[in-house]
Amino acid sequence: MGEVDVSATPPRRLAELSRYGIDGKASLLKRHGDSRRLAMLLATAVYLTSRAVDDALDLLEVLIATKLLARAERETAKEKLKILPRVERASAKLAAAFQIVFDSTTEQVDTYTGEISPPEVETLEAMWERIEQVVPRHELAAAIAALFELTPPLDSDADEAWRTQLVTRFSTVRPFLKLLVTVVDLDATPEGRPVLKGSVAAVDGAMMDTVIDNLLAETSIRYGGYGGIAHHLVSDTYVGLFSRFIPCGVWEAVHLIDALLSNESEVKPEAVHADTQGQFFPVFGLAHLLGIDLLPRIRNFQDLTFHRPDPRARYRHIDALFSADPRTCIDWQLIENGWKDLIQVGLSVRGKALCPPSPSCGA
């Protein structure tokens, strides 16, 4: 069915034909002509194929949830229960030893009289004598080694053991995945296809500390501290497209266009989101000439002036947003007079014969 193109047929029409083909009686279907019956057969086959794909994906979801994720969680819980007695014994010995350390090396305060007594021991040897009366030194060393062996490092997260088990269970779904991508034509809907192509991106900068002897480093008033800005262009598929290091004092919008043009990947964003550092009149105009939809977050939106296309233009619901001064209307003649120059600048920037001020500009 992948060789038959039914994209020109409205989905509703296909649904009606398939419904009639599935629910209709054979005696009623015979009354139609060959072309009608062929259309119903095709629509029914397309519908059943999509249903089979949906069922396969549902089965994959159940398989992953029950055989992969749930099994990994159960195995992780079993492993934790298996080592729990050893962890408890080692923790108890370590806690008893450190309780003696705290009790014998800190000042004691009488809660009734408020009298402060000096520490019970004054030397390290005396403290060890007290500890070994409760936990011998070799047992304490073994307890510490056991805790290092049985417990995760401090910088690990709680799901590390679960992910380790997950990898060991991947063979459960491996054959199904290989067959799935061979049989099922995985594709996006028309609405979701631009997202998969990475046609939307975001640009932003983050303050990073650097050494003082650096040509780009300076004191940042906005972020506070000394360093530079790591300026990143990231697609909506969480793929880094371009990055560079820029000074703290520069307005980030001047690097936005250059970051887009310096992106050498196959992902070419058509819409770019940015924070307030992305709003800049020249960059708005240049982005429009290059076919880029620039969508920054605009600060103090309520204080901006909207320009009327004509002094006589009036709007029923949003007229209050526009300036009443006719001098703020768009000067179309000025744009027309400078249009050739604007196009020339846009082509020069696109061809990198001219580019915004940035470290990568070699023109």
N, C-alpha and C positions, 0 to 999 in steps of 0.2 A: 504493500500500500504506500510505501515511501516514494514510489515512482509516479504516483498519480497526484497531480497538483490540484487541490480543491480550494486553494486560497481565494479564488475569485468568487466562490459561492458563499453567500452570507451564512454565518454559523446557525442562525435561527432556521434558515431553510434546510440546512443539513440535519438539524435536530428533528424537524417535522417529518422529513422523509425517512429518517432512521426509525423514529417512533412508529410510523405507519408500517414500515417494513418488518419490525419486530412484533408488533401487536396485531397486525392485520391477518385475517384468515386467508388461506391459500385460494379459496374460491373468489374472494374479492380481489386479490392481487392479479389473478388471471385476466380480469376484465380490462386491465390497463394495457397500453401498447408496449412494444419492446423498449422504446426509449425511456418510458416512465418506469418500467420494471428495472431496467439497468441502472437508472438513477437511484432508485430505492435500494438496490443491491449494493451500490457503491457507498451510499450514505450509511447503510447498516454496517458494512464492513469497516468504514472509518470509525463509526461509533464504538463497535466492539473492540477495535484495535486500541482506541484510547482508553476504554474500560480495562482492557488487559494490562495496559501500561500502568494505570492507576492501581490496579490490584497488585501488580508486581512491586510497585513502590510502597504500597501499604504493607506487603509482606516483608519487604526489606526493613521497614520501620519496626515492625514487630520482632523481626529476627535480631536487629541491633539492640532493641530495648531488652529483650528477654535473654538472648544467648550471649550478648556481648557486654552491654552495660551492667545489667542486673547480675550476671554471673561474675563479672569483675568485682562488683561491690561485695558480693557474698564471699568470694575468695579472699578479698582484702580483710573483711571482718573476721574470717576464720584465722588468717595469719595473725591478726592483732590479738585475738583470744588465745592463740597458741603461745605467744610470747608474753602475754600479760603477767603470768605468775613470776617469771624471771625479772620483768621490769618492776613489779611491785616489791620484790625482795631487795633488789639493788637500790631502788628508790628509798626504801625504809632505812637501809643501812646508811646511805648517804645523808638522809635527813637527820638521823640520830647523831651522826658525826658533826654536822654543821650546827645542830642545836647546841652541842657542847661548845663549839667555837664561839657562837654568839653569846652564850650564857657566861662563858669564862673570860672573854676578852672585852666585854663592854661594862660600863659602869652600871651598878645596880641602884635603883631608886626605891626607897621604902614608900609604899603608897599611903601609909597612915601618917608617918612623921615627915616625909619629904626628904629624909636624910639620904645622901648620895654616898655609896660605898665604892671604893676603887675596884678594878677588875680582879677576879679571883686568881688569875695567873698572870705572871709578868714575863715569862719567857716562852719561846716556841717549844722547847723540850717539855715544859710543864703542861702545855696544852696537849701535846701528843700523848703524854702519859694518861691524861684524862680520857682522850678519845679511844686509846687502845684498851682501856678498861671496859668499854662498851663494844667497840668494833675493832678487831685486830687490823693492823695496817695492811696486810696482804689481802684481807677480805674487802677492805675499803677500795684498794686498787682494782680488785676484780669487779667490784660493783660499778666503778666508774667505767671500766672497759666494757662491761655488759651494756651499760646505758648508751655508750657511743655506738655499740654494735646494733642495738635493737631499736633505737629511736632515730628519727630523721634529723638532719642538721637544722640549726636554728634558722637558716635562711631559706629553707624549703617550705613549700606550702602543704596544706592538709591533703591535697588530692594527688600528691606525688606517688604514693603507694598504689592508689587506685589506677592511675595512668599506666604504671608498670604492669599491673595485671591486665589492663586493657590491651596492651601490646601483645601479651601472650595469648589472648583470646581472638586476635584478629584473623587467625586461620579459619575461624568459624564462618566468617562471611566472605572470605577472599574468593572462593569459587563463584559465589553468587554475584559479586561485584563485577568480575570479569565477564560473566554471561550477560549481566544487565546492560553494560555499556555497548555490548555487541548487538543485542536484540533491540533495545529501546533507544530510539532517537531522541536523546535529551536535548531540548531546545527551550528557548524562552518565549514567553508571549510577546506580542508586538509592543506592549507597554513596558515590559521588563527587559527587552533586548538592549536598549541603550545603556541600561545600568550595567549589564554584563560586559559591554564594550568599554566601560570606563569613561563614558562621555561626560561625567561630572567629577569634579575634583575640588579640593580645598587647599588653600595656601595659608600658611601661618608661620610665625617666628617664635622661637623660644630662647630665653636668655640662658647663656652658658658661661660659667666662670672660666677664665683663661689666665695664662701667665701675664705679667705686666708687660714684658718685652715682646709685644705683638703689635704689628702695624694696624690691625683691625680692632684691637681691644680698646675700650674706653669706659668711662663711668656712665652708667645708665640711670637717668633720672626716673624713667618710667618703671623699670624693674627694680632699681636699687642694686648696687653692687658694681663690680668691675668685670668686664668680659665682652662678649659679642653675641650676635643673634644668629642662631641656626635657623635658616629660612628653608622651609620644606614645602614641596608640592606633592600632595598625596591624592591618589584617585579614590573614588568611592568604593573600590574593591580592596581597599587597604593596602595598595601597592605604592611604594615610594617611587615617584617619577623623576624628581630632581631635588637636589639640596645644595646649599652653598652657605658660607659663613659671611655675614655682613656686619658693618658697624652698628652700634646701638643707636646712634643719633640720627640715622637716615630713616626717611619715611618708607615703610616696607612696600608701598604700592609701586615705587619706581623700579623695584626688582621683580614685580609680578609678571609683567609681559616678557621680560627676558628669561624668567624661569620657564614659562610656557614654550618659548621658542627654543630654549636649550634642551628641552625634553626630547631625547632621541629614541624613546621607546615607541612601540606600535600603538600605545594608548594615547590618543589625542583628545583631550577634554574640550568640550564645546561650551560648558558652563562651569564657572569657577566661583566658589564661595570664599569669602574672606571676612576677617573681623574689621573693626573700624580703620585699621591701617591700610585697608584695601580701597578706601574711597578717596579718589583724587580726580579732578575734572579732566586733566589731560589723559590719564590712564583710561577713564571711561570712554573718551572719544577714540583713543587708539584701539582699545579692545573691540569697540563697535566696528571699526574699519577692518579689523582682522577676523571678524565673524565670531568673536568670543562673547558670551553672555556673562558679564561680570556682575556678581551678586554679593556685594559686601554688606556687612551689618553697619547701618548708618546711625551715627551718634547724633543726638539732639534733632531727631527727625522733625519734631514739631516746630523748630526754628528755621527750617529751610524754606526757600521761596520757590514755588512752582511757576514755570514760565508758560504763558498762554501761546498757542500757535498763531493766534490772531487777536488783536485788541477787542474784536467784537465777540469772540468765543465766550460762551457762558455754559455752565454745567449745573445741573439741577441739584445734585447732592454734594458735590465736592468743590463748588465754586469758591468757598471760603478759604480753601488751601492755596489759591492762586493770588498773585499780587494784582492789585487794582491799578498799579502804575503802568501805563501803556509802554513806557520805556523798557520794561522788563520782558516784553514779548520777544519771541524768537525772531532774530533778524535773518530771514531766509536769504535775502540778497547778499548779506555778508558771507553766509555759508556757500552760496553759489559762486561768488567771486573767488573764494579760496579753495574751492572743491578740488581743482586739479593739484594744487599744492598738497592738500590733505591726502589725496590718493597717492601722490608721489612719496610722501613720508611713510604712508602705510606699506607701500611696496618695498621701500628701502629697508624698513624695519623687518618685514617678512623675509627679505633676502639677506638680512644681516649686514647690509652695506651701511646701515645706521641702526643703532640700538640705544635703549635707555641707559643712563649712567649706571654701570655695575662693574664688578671686577672681571666678568667674563667678556666684556665688550672689547674687542680687539680692533674695531674699525678706526 
